[in-house]
């Protein structure tokens, strides 16, 4: 799916996410439901444990409610979720 600015403005809490790329090998393969989102981190429920992933160093696959999977670089979604919804995002592609 093509990423649009409105895709980046979605709320990610409650969606399924998977870490597919990171320089930290312990992050890769972490998948589950997003429990919380802060300015710099995502908390994912993985194997019945809360795992905190730093957004800046990870690439995520988010499963949207309609079933599509979107790959998003964590550097793009840095910021508080309530401010990201209001923020205008420049297209860089």
Buried (B, 14 or more C-beta within 10 A) or exposed (E): EEBEEEBBBBEBEEBBBBBBBBEEEEBBEBBBBBBBBEEBBBBBBBEEEEBBBBBEBBBBBBBBEEEEEBEBBBEBBBBEBEEBEEEEBEEEE
